[in-house]
Amino acid sequence: MTTTVKLYNEDPYLKECTSTVTGIVDHGVTLDRSVFYCQGGGQPGDTGVLVLPNGSTKKIVNTISQRETGAHLHVLD
């Protein structure tokens, strides 16, 4: 897994972006860049929808920081 670029640091109101999947695990994916804030400090992580190239969608139910790699894990439903 590679570090996720935190697009919300550049624009906290950004609601969508184009990203590339950099890792896949049983319960989620990591992306090269993200608009999702991670869980932390008692606050839940952002939720939303991942739209795949074929138009299908995957529900993101949480976003967790992977501190050892700097990647954000987008937990899928």
CYANA upper distance limits for C-alpha pairs under 8 A (distance plus 0.5 A):
  1 MET  CA     22 THR  CA      6.57
  1 MET  CA     23 GLY  CA      6.07
  1 MET  CA     30 THR  CA      7.61
  1 MET  CA     69 THR  CA      7.11
  1 MET  CA     71 ALA  CA      7.06
  2 THR  CA     22 THR  CA      7.23
  2 THR  CA     32 ASP  CA      7.57
  2 THR  CA     69 THR  CA      6.82
  2 THR  CA     70 GLY  CA      7.43
  2 THR  CA     71 ALA  CA      6.31
  3 THR  CA     32 ASP  CA      7.33
  3 THR  CA     69 THR  CA      6.51
  3 THR  CA     70 GLY  CA      4.95
  3 THR  CA     71 ALA  CA      4.85
  3 THR  CA     72 HIS  CA      8.14
  4 THR  CA     30 THR  CA      8.06
  4 THR  CA     31 LEU  CA      6.65
  4 THR  CA     32 ASP  CA      5.31
  4 THR  CA     33 ARG  CA      5.45
  4 THR  CA     34 SER  CA      7.24
  4 THR  CA     70 GLY  CA      6.79
  4 THR  CA     71 ALA  CA      5.12
  4 THR  CA     72 HIS  CA      6.43
  5 VAL  CA     32 ASP  CA      6.67
  5 VAL  CA     33 ARG  CA      4.85
  5 VAL  CA     34 SER  CA      6.83
  6 LYS  CA     10 GLU  CA      8.25
  6 LYS  CA     33 ARG  CA      6.58
  6 LYS  CA     34 SER  CA      6.10
  6 LYS  CA     35 VAL  CA      6.97
  6 LYS  CA     36 PHE  CA      8.37
  7 LEU  CA     11 ASP  CA      6.93
  7 LEU  CA     12 PRO  CA      8.18
  7 LEU  CA     14 LEU  CA      8.13
  7 LEU  CA     33 ARG  CA      7.10
  7 LEU  CA     34 SER  CA      6.23
  7 LEU  CA     35 VAL  CA      5.73
  8 TYR  CA     12 PRO  CA      4.83
  8 TYR  CA     13 TYR  CA      7.60
  8 TYR  CA     14 LEU  CA      7.01
  8 TYR  CA     34 SER  CA      8.07
  8 TYR  CA     35 VAL  CA      5.72
  8 TYR  CA     36 PHE  CA      7.76
  8 TYR  CA     37 TYR  CA      7.78
 12 PRO  CA     35 VAL  CA      8.49
 14 LEU  CA     35 VAL  CA      6.92
 15 LYS  CA     35 VAL  CA      6.95
 16 GLU  CA     35 VAL  CA      7.03
 17 CYS  CA     34 SER  CA      7.60
 17 CYS  CA     35 VAL  CA      7.54
 18 THR  CA     33 ARG  CA      8.43
 19 SER  CA     31 LEU  CA      6.62
 19 SER  CA     32 ASP  CA      6.45
 19 SER  CA     33 ARG  CA      6.12
 19 SER  CA     34 SER  CA      7.57
 20 THR  CA     31 LEU  CA      6.01
 20 THR  CA     32 ASP  CA      6.03
 20 THR  CA     33 ARG  CA      7.96
 21 VAL  CA     29 VAL  CA      7.19
 21 VAL  CA     30 THR  CA      6.34
 21 VAL  CA     31 LEU  CA      4.98
 21 VAL  CA     32 ASP  CA      6.93
 22 THR  CA     29 VAL  CA      7.98
 22 THR  CA     30 THR  CA      5.98
 22 THR  CA     31 LEU  CA      5.69
 22 THR  CA     32 ASP  CA      6.50
 23 GLY  CA     29 VAL  CA      6.04
 23 GLY  CA     30 THR  CA      5.46
 23 GLY  CA     31 LEU  CA      7.54
 24 ILE  CA     28 GLY  CA      6.69
 24 ILE  CA     29 VAL  CA      5.06
 24 ILE  CA     30 THR  CA      7.05
 25 VAL  CA     29 VAL  CA      6.58
 27 HIS  CA     75 VAL  CA      6.23
 27 HIS  CA     76 LEU  CA      6.36
 27 HIS  CA     77 ASP  CA      8.29
 28 GLY  CA     73 LEU  CA      6.84
 28 GLY  CA     74 HIS  CA      5.88
 28 GLY  CA     75 VAL  CA      4.76
 28 GLY  CA     76 LEU  CA      5.40
 29 VAL  CA     73 LEU  CA      6.24
 29 VAL  CA     74 HIS  CA      5.83
 29 VAL  CA     75 VAL  CA      7.22
 29 VAL  CA     76 LEU  CA      8.05
 30 THR  CA     71 ALA  CA      6.91
 30 THR  CA     72 HIS  CA      6.24
 30 THR  CA     73 LEU  CA      5.44
 30 THR  CA     74 HIS  CA      6.51
 31 LEU  CA     71 ALA  CA      8.03
 31 LEU  CA     72 HIS  CA      7.60
 31 LEU  CA     73 LEU  CA      8.31
 31 LEU  CA     74 HIS  CA      8.44
 32 ASP  CA     71 ALA  CA      8.48
 34 SER  CA     72 HIS  CA      8.46
 36 PHE  CA     45 GLY  CA      7.97
 36 PHE  CA     46 ASP  CA      5.83
 36 PHE  CA     47 THR  CA      7.82
 36 PHE  CA     63 THR  CA      7.25
 37 TYR  CA     45 GLY  CA      6.32
 37 TYR  CA     46 ASP  CA      5.87
 37 TYR  CA     63 THR  CA      7.28
 38 CYS  CA     44 PRO  CA      7.87
 38 CYS  CA     45 GLY  CA      4.96
 38 CYS  CA     46 ASP  CA      6.84
 38 CYS  CA     62 ASN  CA      8.24
 38 CYS  CA     63 THR  CA      5.30
 38 CYS  CA     64 ILE  CA      5.42
 38 CYS  CA     65 SER  CA      6.22
 38 CYS  CA     72 HIS  CA      7.56
 39 GLN  CA     43 GLN  CA      6.17
 39 GLN  CA     44 PRO  CA      5.09
 39 GLN  CA     45 GLY  CA      4.13
 39 GLN  CA     46 ASP  CA      7.70
 39 GLN  CA     62 ASN  CA      7.87
 39 GLN  CA     63 THR  CA      6.47
 39 GLN  CA     64 ILE  CA      5.86
 39 GLN  CA     65 SER  CA      7.60
 40 GLY  CA     44 PRO  CA      7.14
 40 GLY  CA     45 GLY  CA      7.64
 44 PRO  CA     62 ASN  CA      7.75
 45 GLY  CA     62 ASN  CA      5.50
 45 GLY  CA     63 THR  CA      5.14
 45 GLY  CA     64 ILE  CA      6.94
 46 ASP  CA     61 VAL  CA      8.05
 46 ASP  CA     62 ASN  CA      6.22
 46 ASP  CA     63 THR  CA      6.21
 47 THR  CA     59 LYS  CA      8.22
 47 THR  CA     60 ILE  CA      5.67
 47 THR  CA     61 VAL  CA      5.46
 47 THR  CA     62 ASN  CA      5.81
 47 THR  CA     63 THR  CA      7.45
 48 GLY  CA     59 LYS  CA      6.56
 48 GLY  CA     60 ILE  CA      5.58
 48 GLY  CA     61 VAL  CA      7.39
 49 VAL  CA     57 THR  CA      6.92
 49 VAL  CA     58 LYS  CA      6.24
 49 VAL  CA     59 LYS  CA      5.20
 49 VAL  CA     60 ILE  CA      6.01
 50 LEU  CA     57 THR  CA      6.05
 50 LEU  CA     58 LYS  CA      5.62
 50 LEU  CA     59 LYS  CA      6.82
 50 LEU  CA     60 ILE  CA      7.25
 51 VAL  CA     55 GLY  CA      6.52
 51 VAL  CA     56 SER  CA      6.46
 51 VAL  CA     57 THR  CA      5.03
 51 VAL  CA     58 LYS  CA      7.07
 52 LEU  CA     56 SER  CA      5.95
 52 LEU  CA     57 THR  CA      6.41
 52 LEU  CA     58 LYS  CA      8.27
 58 LYS  CA     76 LEU  CA      7.18
 58 LYS  CA     77 ASP  CA      7.78
 59 LYS  CA     76 LEU  CA      6.20
 59 LYS  CA     77 ASP  CA      6.06
 60 ILE  CA     74 HIS  CA      6.58
 60 ILE  CA     75 VAL  CA      6.04
 60 ILE  CA     76 LEU  CA      5.13
 60 ILE  CA     77 ASP  CA      6.73
 61 VAL  CA     74 HIS  CA      8.13
 61 VAL  CA     75 VAL  CA      6.19
 61 VAL  CA     76 LEU  CA      6.26
 61 VAL  CA     77 ASP  CA      6.42
 62 ASN  CA     74 HIS  CA      6.63
 62 ASN  CA     75 VAL  CA      5.65
 62 ASN  CA     76 LEU  CA      7.97
 63 THR  CA     72 HIS  CA      7.00
 63 THR  CA     73 LEU  CA      6.11
 63 THR  CA     74 HIS  CA      5.14
 63 THR  CA     75 VAL  CA      6.44
 64 ILE  CA     72 HIS  CA      6.13
 64 ILE  CA     73 LEU  CA      5.57
 64 ILE  CA     74 HIS  CA      7.11
 64 ILE  CA     75 VAL  CA      8.06
 65 SER  CA     70 GLY  CA      7.40
 65 SER  CA     71 ALA  CA      6.76
 65 SER  CA     72 HIS  CA      5.16
 65 SER  CA     73 LEU  CA      6.69
 66 GLN  CA     70 GLY  CA      6.07
 66 GLN  CA     71 ALA  CA      5.72
 66 GLN  CA     72 HIS  CA      6.23
 66 GLN  CA     73 LEU  CA      7.09
 67 ARG  CA     71 ALA  CA      7.64
